[in-house]
Amino acid sequence: MSRKPKQLSSSDILAELQSLLEDFSEVLDRPDIRERVQALVPSVDKLRALGVSLMPEHVNAGARDRILAYFRKYPRTVIDGDELMVVSGIGEWARRVRELRVEFGWRINSGTTYKEMAADLAKDGETEALASLATDLDFDPLEMRPDQYVLTSDAHDRDAAYRWRVLNSIRKSKESVRDKILSYLKHNVGKPVLGEELRYLSPSSEWARRVRELRTEYGWAVASRMTGRPDLDVGVYVLEHERQARLNDRKIPDPVRVNVLRRDNYRCCVCDWSYSDRQPHDPRQFLELHHLEHHAKGGANVEKNLITLCNVHHDEVHRDKAATERVEEMASKF
């Protein structure tokens, strides 16, 4: 039985590369361009082998597996395409990144997605949210390039292939971009969705604004890290439920919403429930803001007039006078 050839170390490959480059110097001044190109090919191959050797545990794996291993070693980190080209050892590394996302369900956002998110925040003057996005990425999102990527989470979505088939079906419909995004979010209620997926439904960069409109103008509970869900990874969205917010609750500015949630430690002020406590059979599944003085009666969308409640206690307050009085008494201590 033949033995598997011994894998050369990075230092061995480097020595061979240096030797090849020295040999190439002898043909550098020859007049025939093709002769010079052909003489350089072995050095290019050896350079790729050197890049592959930097991932010693995955040298004998495929290029896609090496790319994934590199992403998983540096999650939530902006990775340049050139890095992926080096560790993959192939020119078609971008195709492998797409395969990891679309076929294998790894949550990878592109630099274009983050840049469009940031541009929408900048356009609306959301400087605090923009600064938070830059802090989370440890990179200026407005400067990100299409060939940069972030693995947002080490979670593996095994239904990815099905999800992208759904995306393709919705994308071909004649609906508006906003309705396409809402349709896809409804297919995934309570499940994290990549900005990359929502961007796929838009022929231009308008997807981030349409997501914002769904939340602020149409009252759909589309949550993200920027809107008060610190448990979500940056660049991920969740439609928390299919119930549109009351008309009055749609006008709460995002900065006010985030400040109230932060003040209340992202917990229900009645039962202390938070997203980290979520259980499948518990009716408490999300947090909402309640107006102490009802908006319809002149209550303002300001922090002192808002309190954080879980969906169960928010419903209770609106139908039970005694519950309303308990919440008001609790809020008076702020």
N, C-alpha and C positions, 0 to 999 in steps of 0.2 A: 504494500500500500504506500502510495507516494506521500511524502511529508509536506505539510504546508510550509512555504518558504518563510523564513524568519523576517519579521517586520523590522525594517531599518529604523534606527533612532533618528530624531531630528538632527542631531549633530552629524550623523553619517550622511544624511541627505544633504545637509548644508555643505559638507565637504565635497560631495559629488557635484553639487550646483556650482560651487566656486571653480572646480576643475573645468566644467563645461563652459563657464563664462570666460575662463582664460583661453580655452581653445577657440571660442568665438572671436576673441580679439584678433586672431590671426586672419580671419576672413572679413573683418569689418571694413577694410578699405578696398575690397574687391568691387569691380564695377557692376556686376550683375546683382540686381536687387533680390531676385528670387533665390539666388544662391545664399545670400545673407539671411533671408527669412528662414529658409530651410535649416540653416545651421543653428538658428536660434530656437527652433522648435523643441529640441531636447531640454533646453534650459527652462522653457515655459512649463513643460511637463514636470520637470523636477521641482520647480517652484510650487506647483499645485500639490505635489506629493508632500512638500515641506509643510504647506498649510494644513493638509489632512493630518499629518503626524502630530500637530499640536493638540489634537483631540485623541490621545493615546487609547482611551477606553473604547473609542468608537471608530478606530481606524478601519476595521474590516466591516463596518456597517455601511449602509447606503448613504448617499449625500443628504437625503431627507432626514435620516436619523441623526446625522451629525449636526444639522441645522437645529433640529428640535433639542438635542442635548445642550447646544450652546444657548438657546433661548431659555431653557429651564435652569441653566446655571446662573443666568442673569435676568430673572423675571422683573417686570415693571421697570425695565431699563431701556433707554433708547439705543437700539442696535443699528449700526450702519450696514447697508447692503454690502459694502466692500468686506466687512467682517464675515458675513455669511458666505461670500464668494470664496474667501480664504479657507474657512473650515469645511465647506462643502467640496471644494476642489473641482467645481464644474461651473460652466458659464450660465447654465439655466437655473441658477439658484432661486430666482424670483418665482419660477413655476413651482418649485418645491415648497416655497412659503405658502403659495396659494393652496396647494394640495393639503398642507397641514391645517389650514383654516377651513377649507370647504369640504374636504373628504374625511379628515380625521378629527375635526372639531376642536382644534386648539385656538384659544382666544387671542388672536393676533390682530392688532390694529396697525394701519399704515400711518406714516407721517402726514399724508394728505388729510386723513380723517381728523387728526388732532389740530392741524393747521386751520381747517374749516371750522371746527368747534371754537377755536380761539378767535378767529376772525369775526364770528357771530357775536361772541362776548364783547370783543373790542368795539364793534359797531354799535352795540347797545349801551356802551359805557359801563359794563359790568367789570370794573377794574379789580374788585376784590376776588371775584370768581376767576378772573383771568390769572391773577397772581397765585391763587390756590392751585390752578391747573399747572402753572409753571413749577410750583413747589413740588407737586405730586410727581411730575415727570422729571424733575431736576434738569430741566431743559426749557428753553424759550419755545413754546409751541408755535409761535408765529414764524419761527425760523426753520421749522421742520421741513424735510424734503420727502418726496414720494418714496425714495429708496431707503427710508428709515422705518423701523418697526418696533413695536412693544408687545411682548407677551404679557397681557394684562393679568392673567391668573394661571395657576398650574392646574386648574380644573379642566377636565377633558369632557367635552360634550359629545357623547356617542351618537346623538341624533343629528349631527351636523349635516350629513348628506341630505337627510330629509328636509331640514330647515332651508338649505339652499335651493332645493327643488321648489319649496313653497315660495321662496324669494323670487325665483325665476318666473313662476306662475303669476305672482302679483305684479312683478315688474312689467309684464306684457299686457296688463289690463289697461283700460282707457281712463282709469281714475286719475285724479290729481295726485301730485307727489304726497301731499299731506294725508290724503285718504289711503294711499298705498302704505305709508308708514303706519298709520293707525291700524289698518287691516293686518299687517304683519305683527304688530305689537299684540293685537287681540289673539293671534294664533299662539302667542307665548306669554299669556298673562302670568305674572308672578315669576317669570324666568328671566335671567339676565340676557340682554341682547347687545351685541357689539355695535358701536357706532359704525364700524365697517359694513355691517349688514344693512343698516338704515341708509347709509350713503349709497349703497348699491341700487337702491330704489329711486334715486334721484339722478337725472341726466346732468345736473349742474351741482354747484356747491350749496344749494338752498336747503339741504336736508336738515341741518342743525337748526335753522330758523323755523322750519315747519314743526320740528319736535317741540320747540319752545312755544309755538302757537297752540299746539295741541294741549299743552299744560296750562298756559296763562290765559288763553282766549276761549278755549273750548272745554276746559275743566277736566281733562283726562289726567289721571294720576301717574304721569310719566316721571319717574324719579331717577336721579343720578347723584353722583358724589357732589356735584356742584350745587344741587338743590336740597341738600340736607340728608343724604344717605351716606355717611362716612364708611359704612360697611361695604359699599360697592367700590369696585376698582374704577379708576379713572378711565373714561372712554366706554363705560358700560351703562345701559339704560334698562329700566324695569317698568312695565305697566303694572302697577300694584293691584289693580282691580278694574272691572269694567263699568264701574259706576261713575258717571260724570259728577264733578263737584257742584255744589249749589252755586248759583250765579254770583252770590256775594263773595264766596270763598275764592273765586277765580281771580280776583283783583289784588290779592296779597302779593306785593313785590317779592321777588326771589330773595334779595338781601334781608328783608324783614323775616321771611319764612325761615331762612337759615339761622338768623340770630335767635329767634324764639326757640327753635329746636335745640340749638347749642345751649341756650340759657337753661332749658329744662333737661339737659343731659341726654337728649334723644330718647326720652322715656315718657310714658304716660304719667301725668301728674296725679292720677287717681290710683292706679294699680302698679305703677313702676315698670310696666312692660316695655321692652325694647326689641329691636329686630333680632338681637342675639338670642332672645327667648322664644322665637317662633317655633311652633310645633305644628305638624300637619293637621291635627284634629282640634287645635285651639282656634276658636273664632276670631281671636285677636291676630290680625295679620299685617296691619300697617298703622302708621301714625298720621293724625290729621290735626290741623289747627282749629281751635274753637274761638269764636268771638264772644267775649264776656258780655259786652253790650252788643246786641245783635246789629249787624251791618244794616239791615233793613230799617232799624230804628235809629240810625245815625252813628252807630259804632264805627270807629275808624280802624283802618288796616295798619295799626301801629303796634309795637311790641307789647306795651302795657295793657292792650286790650285783647291780647291773644294768649292762649294757653295750649299746651300739647296734650292731646288725648289719643288713646288707641281707638280704633274704629268702633269697638264695642261700647266704650264709655262715651264716645262722641254721639253715637246714636241714642244712648240712654239719656244724655243731657237734653237732647232735642225733644224727647217725648215725656220726660219725668221732671216735674217742677222741683221735687226734693233733691234730685241729682244735680239740677242746675244750681240750687242754693249751696250745696256742698262744694261744688267747683268754684263758685264765686267767693265763698269763704276762704278756700284754699289759696285762690289767686290774690286775695287781699294781703297775704303775708309776704308777697314778693317784694 
